[in-house]
């Protein structure tokens, strides 16, 4: 993500900050033949997310029609990953592919031009499950003067009630005069019970800073863990 201005705060997401919406429509993708399924860019995508905050993660495949919006078969409370599955011979995806809410136009996920998949540090966990985080990491790229960048791990424990307010659960600061990257490993898995949304945010002190980051973990079923 490119942090546009000094002090700007952005979720680590392709080029902008994401706000989770309640319903989504998959749109975007520019092809040479924009209204057919046989275009030279992205043809089909698969996306993963939650249809409700009490249902497990599932996926859906969608055939694209260039810049014409395509509506998925069902609504989703969160889409946290998308990937191009088939494409033409010119580009994996010639244009930006966005998951856009039908209610207010909010973009919840997007694939940057030519990337073929989302690169976003956001994840939704359903009720009855727990995200066992093993680590989170971050780095910054800045060719000119030294800068500082603070990475904040955010957690929303009530996405079934509201989707925009988050608790700050962990922070890590970088100063490029000393280091430009980190990985914080938890000795024991950092447990984040569902339903919840987890995301990583960056705040830089210099213009046009590129920040890269993410987190790793597994989702466990609370009922199955209780039996072990």
BALOBA-1460 file (C-alpha; in Angstrom, 3 decimals):
// residues 228
<rec num="1" residu="x" x="0.000" y="0.000" z="0.000"/>
<rec num="2" residu="x" x="1.240" y="3.509" z="-0.726"/>
<rec num="3" residu="x" x="0.763" y="5.860" z="2.220"/>
<rec num="4" residu="x" x="0.071" y="9.103" z="0.358"/>
<rec num="5" residu="x" x="0.899" y="11.720" z="2.975"/>
<rec num="6" residu="x" x="2.849" y="12.138" z="6.184"/>
<rec num="7" residu="x" x="0.738" y="10.917" z="9.071"/>
<rec num="8" residu="x" x="-1.797" y="9.213" z="6.802"/>
<rec num="9" residu="x" x="-3.214" y="6.005" z="8.237"/>
<rec num="10" residu="x" x="-4.178" y="3.211" z="5.857"/>
<rec num="11" residu="x" x="-5.129" y="-0.420" z="6.142"/>
<rec num="12" residu="x" x="-2.516" y="-2.590" z="4.425"/>
<rec num="13" residu="x" x="-4.516" y="-3.094" z="1.288"/>
<rec num="14" residu="x" x="-3.971" y="-2.451" z="-2.413"/>
<rec num="15" residu="x" x="-3.526" y="1.313" z="-2.744"/>
<rec num="16" residu="x" x="-6.292" y="2.492" z="-0.408"/>
<rec num="17" residu="x" x="-8.114" y="1.855" z="2.865"/>
<rec num="18" residu="x" x="-10.950" y="-0.686" z="2.945"/>
<rec num="19" residu="x" x="-14.212" y="-0.408" z="4.822"/>
<rec num="20" residu="x" x="-16.162" y="-3.628" z="5.191"/>
<rec num="21" residu="x" x="-19.614" y="-3.532" z="3.603"/>
<rec num="22" residu="x" x="-22.634" y="-5.747" z="4.165"/>
<rec num="23" residu="x" x="-23.405" y="-6.771" z="0.584"/>
<rec num="24" residu="x" x="-21.124" y="-6.897" z="-2.402"/>
<rec num="25" residu="x" x="-21.141" y="-6.932" z="-6.185"/>
<rec num="26" residu="x" x="-18.068" y="-8.002" z="-8.106"/>
<rec num="27" residu="x" x="-17.161" y="-5.357" z="-10.694"/>
<rec num="28" residu="x" x="-14.210" y="-4.243" z="-12.765"/>
<rec num="29" residu="x" x="-11.663" y="-5.726" z="-15.159"/>
<rec num="30" residu="x" x="-10.994" y="-4.090" z="-18.525"/>
<rec num="31" residu="x" x="-10.794" y="-6.340" z="-21.584"/>
<rec num="32" residu="x" x="-10.282" y="-5.686" z="-25.266"/>
<rec num="33" residu="x" x="-13.739" y="-7.199" z="-25.791"/>
<rec num="34" residu="x" x="-15.427" y="-5.823" z="-22.720"/>
<rec num="35" residu="x" x="-18.858" y="-7.400" z="-23.033"/>
<rec num="36" residu="x" x="-17.928" y="-11.034" z="-23.667"/>
<rec num="37" residu="x" x="-16.504" y="-13.838" z="-21.562"/>
<rec num="38" residu="x" x="-13.702" y="-14.366" z="-24.084"/>
<rec num="39" residu="x" x="-11.681" y="-11.256" z="-23.256"/>
<rec num="40" residu="x" x="-7.908" y="-10.927" z="-23.310"/>
<rec num="41" residu="x" x="-7.621" y="-10.117" z="-19.595"/>
<rec num="42" residu="x" x="-9.303" y="-11.707" z="-16.564"/>
<rec num="43" residu="x" x="-12.180" y="-14.014" z="-17.474"/>
<rec num="44" residu="x" x="-13.181" y="-15.692" z="-14.223"/>
<rec num="45" residu="x" x="-12.348" y="-15.032" z="-10.591"/>
<rec num="46" residu="x" x="-12.861" y="-16.900" z="-7.333"/>
<rec num="47" residu="x" x="-13.458" y="-15.041" z="-4.100"/>
<rec num="48" residu="x" x="-13.556" y="-16.191" z="-0.483"/>
<rec num="49" residu="x" x="-15.473" y="-14.757" z="2.454"/>
<rec num="50" residu="x" x="-18.410" y="-15.156" z="4.812"/>
<rec num="51" residu="x" x="-22.059" y="-15.068" z="3.790"/>
<rec num="52" residu="x" x="-23.117" y="-14.506" z="7.402"/>
<rec num="53" residu="x" x="-21.186" y="-14.025" z="10.632"/>
<rec num="54" residu="x" x="-22.362" y="-17.458" z="11.785"/>
<rec num="55" residu="x" x="-21.346" y="-19.400" z="8.648"/>
<rec num="56" residu="x" x="-17.941" y="-20.821" z="7.759"/>
<rec num="57" residu="x" x="-15.745" y="-19.461" z="4.985"/>
<rec num="58" residu="x" x="-16.847" y="-20.396" z="1.499"/>
<rec num="59" residu="x" x="-16.053" y="-19.339" z="-2.051"/>
<rec num="60" residu="x" x="-17.797" y="-18.488" z="-5.297"/>
<rec num="61" residu="x" x="-16.644" y="-18.362" z="-8.924"/>
<rec num="62" residu="x" x="-17.770" y="-15.477" z="-11.124"/>
<rec num="63" residu="x" x="-17.404" y="-14.892" z="-14.859"/>
<rec num="64" residu="x" x="-16.451" y="-11.297" z="-15.629"/>
<rec num="65" residu="x" x="-17.803" y="-9.019" z="-18.345"/>
<rec num="66" residu="x" x="-15.146" y="-6.319" z="-18.580"/>
<rec num="67" residu="x" x="-16.285" y="-3.050" z="-17.049"/>
<rec num="68" residu="x" x="-19.872" y="-4.291" z="-16.700"/>
<rec num="69" residu="x" x="-20.793" y="-5.205" z="-13.109"/>
<rec num="70" residu="x" x="-21.486" y="-8.848" z="-12.252"/>
<rec num="71" residu="x" x="-23.676" y="-9.779" z="-9.278"/>
<rec num="72" residu="x" x="-22.730" y="-12.907" z="-7.268"/>
<rec num="73" residu="x" x="-25.352" y="-15.549" z="-6.549"/>
<rec num="74" residu="x" x="-25.645" y="-14.561" z="-2.863"/>
<rec num="75" residu="x" x="-24.790" y="-11.641" z="-0.576"/>
<rec num="76" residu="x" x="-21.699" y="-11.599" z="1.625"/>
<rec num="77" residu="x" x="-20.902" y="-9.864" z="4.916"/>
<rec num="78" residu="x" x="-17.177" y="-9.859" z="4.085"/>
<rec num="79" residu="x" x="-14.986" y="-10.730" z="1.108"/>
<rec num="80" residu="x" x="-11.364" y="-11.052" z="2.205"/>
<rec num="81" residu="x" x="-9.646" y="-12.695" z="-0.772"/>
<rec num="82" residu="x" x="-10.063" y="-12.768" z="-4.562"/>
<rec num="83" residu="x" x="-8.034" y="-14.521" z="-7.242"/>
<rec num="84" residu="x" x="-8.108" y="-14.628" z="-11.045"/>
<rec num="85" residu="x" x="-8.707" y="-18.232" z="-12.120"/>
<rec num="86" residu="x" x="-8.728" y="-17.914" z="-15.915"/>
<rec num="87" residu="x" x="-7.580" y="-15.172" z="-18.269"/>
<rec num="88" residu="x" x="-6.816" y="-14.344" z="-21.880"/>
<rec num="89" residu="x" x="-3.408" y="-14.001" z="-23.464"/>
<rec num="90" residu="x" x="-2.712" y="-10.303" z="-22.930"/>
<rec num="91" residu="x" x="-2.854" y="-9.756" z="-19.154"/>
<rec num="92" residu="x" x="-3.826" y="-11.670" z="-16.034"/>
<rec num="93" residu="x" x="-6.133" y="-8.730" z="-15.322"/>
<rec num="94" residu="x" x="-5.876" y="-5.671" z="-17.544"/>
<rec num="95" residu="x" x="-7.921" y="-3.489" z="-15.190"/>
<rec num="96" residu="x" x="-8.692" y="-3.187" z="-11.487"/>
<rec num="97" residu="x" x="-11.180" y="-5.826" z="-10.298"/>
<rec num="98" residu="x" x="-13.240" y="-4.611" z="-7.331"/>
<rec num="99" residu="x" x="-15.808" y="-6.111" z="-4.975"/>
<rec num="100" residu="x" x="-18.236" y="-3.226" z="-4.541"/>
<rec num="101" residu="x" x="-21.218" y="-2.996" z="-2.189"/>
<rec num="102" residu="x" x="-24.528" y="-2.588" z="-3.972"/>
<rec num="103" residu="x" x="-25.892" y="-0.541" z="-1.055"/>
<rec num="104" residu="x" x="-23.407" y="2.352" z="-0.978"/>
<rec num="105" residu="x" x="-20.639" y="1.671" z="-3.508"/>
<rec num="106" residu="x" x="-18.057" y="0.817" z="-0.836"/>
<rec num="107" residu="x" x="-15.094" y="-1.161" z="-2.197"/>
<rec num="108" residu="x" x="-14.386" y="-4.124" z="0.097"/>
<rec num="109" residu="x" x="-11.664" y="-5.891" z="-1.901"/>
<rec num="110" residu="x" x="-9.783" y="-5.307" z="-5.129"/>
<rec num="111" residu="x" x="-7.145" y="-6.800" z="-7.405"/>
<rec num="112" residu="x" x="-4.637" y="-4.261" z="-8.729"/>
<rec num="113" residu="x" x="-3.814" y="-4.266" z="-12.448"/>
<rec num="114" residu="x" x="-1.813" y="-7.331" z="-13.477"/>
<rec num="115" residu="x" x="-1.537" y="-8.787" z="-9.942"/>
<rec num="116" residu="x" x="-4.006" y="-11.670" z="-10.367"/>
<rec num="117" residu="x" x="-5.079" y="-11.694" z="-6.712"/>
<rec num="118" residu="x" x="-5.816" y="-9.453" z="-3.760"/>
<rec num="119" residu="x" x="-3.011" y="-8.444" z="-1.403"/>
<rec num="120" residu="x" x="-4.849" y="-7.312" z="1.705"/>
<rec num="121" residu="x" x="-4.185" y="-7.835" z="5.412"/>
<rec num="122" residu="x" x="-7.849" y="-8.263" z="6.376"/>
<rec num="123" residu="x" x="-9.662" y="-11.407" z="7.516"/>
<rec num="124" residu="x" x="-13.137" y="-12.242" z="8.813"/>
<rec num="125" residu="x" x="-13.711" y="-14.989" z="11.391"/>
<rec num="126" residu="x" x="-17.191" y="-16.508" z="11.930"/>
<rec num="127" residu="x" x="-18.795" y="-17.235" z="15.288"/>
<rec num="128" residu="x" x="-17.913" y="-20.588" z="16.833"/>
<rec num="129" residu="x" x="-14.379" y="-20.306" z="15.473"/>
<rec num="130" residu="x" x="-11.115" y="-18.735" z="16.655"/>
<rec num="131" residu="x" x="-8.221" y="-17.292" z="14.672"/>
<rec num="132" residu="x" x="-4.963" y="-18.623" z="16.140"/>
<rec num="133" residu="x" x="-2.420" y="-15.991" z="15.081"/>
<rec num="134" residu="x" x="1.170" y="-17.146" z="14.918"/>
<rec num="135" residu="x" x="2.813" y="-13.902" z="13.815"/>
<rec num="136" residu="x" x="2.405" y="-10.593" z="12.058"/>
<rec num="137" residu="x" x="4.999" y="-8.689" z="10.064"/>
<rec num="138" residu="x" x="5.722" y="-5.473" z="8.226"/>
<rec num="139" residu="x" x="8.316" y="-3.518" z="6.285"/>
<rec num="140" residu="x" x="8.646" y="-0.131" z="4.589"/>
<rec num="141" residu="x" x="10.349" y="1.008" z="1.390"/>
<rec num="142" residu="x" x="11.612" y="4.571" z="1.106"/>
<rec num="143" residu="x" x="14.478" y="5.537" z="-1.198"/>
<rec num="144" residu="x" x="15.024" y="9.042" z="0.170"/>
<rec num="145" residu="x" x="15.074" y="10.372" z="3.746"/>
<rec num="146" residu="x" x="14.611" y="8.303" z="6.881"/>
<rec num="147" residu="x" x="11.103" y="7.797" z="8.184"/>
<rec num="148" residu="x" x="9.092" y="6.126" z="10.892"/>
<rec num="149" residu="x" x="6.114" y="3.837" z="10.370"/>
<rec num="150" residu="x" x="3.862" y="2.385" z="13.035"/>
<rec num="151" residu="x" x="2.064" y="-0.898" z="12.361"/>
<rec num="152" residu="x" x="-1.095" y="-1.557" z="14.367"/>
<rec num="153" residu="x" x="-2.960" y="-4.845" z="14.593"/>
<rec num="154" residu="x" x="-6.699" y="-4.121" z="14.753"/>
<rec num="155" residu="x" x="-9.590" y="-6.263" z="15.987"/>
<rec num="156" residu="x" x="-13.353" y="-5.768" z="15.726"/>
<rec num="157" residu="x" x="-15.092" y="-8.220" z="18.124"/>
<rec num="158" residu="x" x="-18.649" y="-7.306" z="17.047"/>
<rec num="159" residu="x" x="-18.890" y="-7.215" z="13.233"/>
<rec num="160" residu="x" x="-22.428" y="-8.575" z="13.421"/>
<rec num="161" residu="x" x="-23.347" y="-5.256" z="15.121"/>
<rec num="162" residu="x" x="-21.008" y="-2.738" z="13.404"/>
<rec num="163" residu="x" x="-18.161" y="-3.077" z="10.901"/>
<rec num="164" residu="x" x="-16.133" y="0.134" z="11.145"/>
<rec num="165" residu="x" x="-14.857" y="0.413" z="14.751"/>
<rec num="166" residu="x" x="-11.765" y="-1.529" z="15.879"/>
<rec num="167" residu="x" x="-9.695" y="-2.127" z="19.021"/>
<rec num="168" residu="x" x="-5.921" y="-1.671" z="18.798"/>
<rec num="169" residu="x" x="-4.498" y="-4.952" z="20.078"/>
<rec num="170" residu="x" x="-0.787" y="-4.743" z="19.183"/>
<rec num="171" residu="x" x="1.689" y="-2.172" z="17.827"/>
<rec num="172" residu="x" x="5.143" y="-2.226" z="16.288"/>
<rec num="173" residu="x" x="7.172" y="0.791" z="15.201"/>
<rec num="174" residu="x" x="9.887" y="0.985" z="12.532"/>
<rec num="175" residu="x" x="12.557" y="3.634" z="12.025"/>
<rec num="176" residu="x" x="14.378" y="3.198" z="8.721"/>
<rec num="177" residu="x" x="17.609" y="4.596" z="10.170"/>
<rec num="178" residu="x" x="17.798" y="1.440" z="12.285"/>
<rec num="179" residu="x" x="15.638" y="-1.176" z="10.575"/>
<rec num="180" residu="x" x="13.039" y="-1.387" z="7.833"/>
<rec num="181" residu="x" x="11.293" y="-4.664" z="8.602"/>
<rec num="182" residu="x" x="10.060" y="-6.855" z="11.445"/>
<rec num="183" residu="x" x="8.261" y="-10.069" z="12.248"/>
<rec num="184" residu="x" x="6.602" y="-10.455" z="15.635"/>
<rec num="185" residu="x" x="6.070" y="-14.081" z="16.624"/>
<rec num="186" residu="x" x="3.755" y="-15.000" z="19.479"/>
<rec num="187" residu="x" x="5.159" y="-17.639" z="21.853"/>
<rec num="188" residu="x" x="1.631" y="-18.998" z="22.175"/>
<rec num="189" residu="x" x="-0.991" y="-18.451" z="19.456"/>
<rec num="190" residu="x" x="-2.688" y="-15.091" z="19.868"/>
<rec num="191" residu="x" x="-6.361" y="-16.095" z="19.992"/>
<rec num="192" residu="x" x="-9.039" y="-13.905" z="18.401"/>
<rec num="193" residu="x" x="-12.507" y="-15.381" z="18.839"/>
<rec num="194" residu="x" x="-15.182" y="-15.010" z="16.190"/>
<rec num="195" residu="x" x="-17.177" y="-13.343" z="15.041"/>
<rec num="196" residu="x" x="-14.511" y="-10.757" z="14.371"/>
<rec num="197" residu="x" x="-12.579" y="-8.848" z="11.731"/>
<rec num="198" residu="x" x="-8.781" y="-8.685" z="11.927"/>
<rec num="199" residu="x" x="-6.683" y="-6.226" z="9.941"/>
<rec num="200" residu="x" x="-3.267" y="-4.582" z="9.932"/>
<rec num="201" residu="x" x="-2.782" y="-0.818" z="9.608"/>
<rec num="202" residu="x" x="0.241" y="1.339" z="8.792"/>
<rec num="203" residu="x" x="0.951" y="4.975" z="9.698"/>
<rec num="204" residu="x" x="4.013" y="6.634" z="8.120"/>
<rec num="205" residu="x" x="5.715" y="9.985" z="8.730"/>
<rec num="206" residu="x" x="6.768" y="10.596" z="5.108"/>
<rec num="207" residu="x" x="4.949" y="10.994" z="1.820"/>
<rec num="208" residu="x" x="4.725" y="8.185" z="-0.749"/>
<rec num="209" residu="x" x="5.866" y="5.429" z="1.580"/>
<rec num="210" residu="x" x="5.331" y="1.834" z="0.482"/>
<rec num="211" residu="x" x="4.337" y="-0.394" z="3.403"/>
<rec num="212" residu="x" x="4.137" y="-4.186" z="3.172"/>
<rec num="213" residu="x" x="2.691" y="-6.372" z="5.900"/>
<rec num="214" residu="x" x="0.422" y="-9.210" z="6.911"/>
<rec num="215" residu="x" x="-0.289" y="-11.901" z="9.475"/>
<rec num="216" residu="x" x="-0.311" y="-15.701" z="9.617"/>
<rec num="217" residu="x" x="-2.484" y="-18.136" z="11.526"/>
<rec num="218" residu="x" x="-5.134" y="-20.818" z="11.316"/>
<rec num="219" residu="x" x="-8.874" y="-20.860" z="12.026"/>
<rec num="220" residu="x" x="-9.998" y="-23.509" z="14.512"/>
<rec num="221" residu="x" x="-13.456" y="-24.828" z="15.337"/>
<rec num="222" residu="x" x="-14.255" y="-24.095" z="18.999"/>
<rec num="223" residu="x" x="-16.454" y="-27.172" z="19.401"/>
<rec num="224" residu="x" x="-13.843" y="-29.541" z="17.990"/>
<rec num="225" residu="x" x="-11.103" y="-28.017" z="20.147"/>
<rec num="226" residu="x" x="-13.256" y="-28.505" z="23.238"/>
<rec num="227" residu="x" x="-13.355" y="-32.240" z="22.503"/>
<rec num="228" residu="x" x="-9.563" y="-32.618" z="22.403"/>
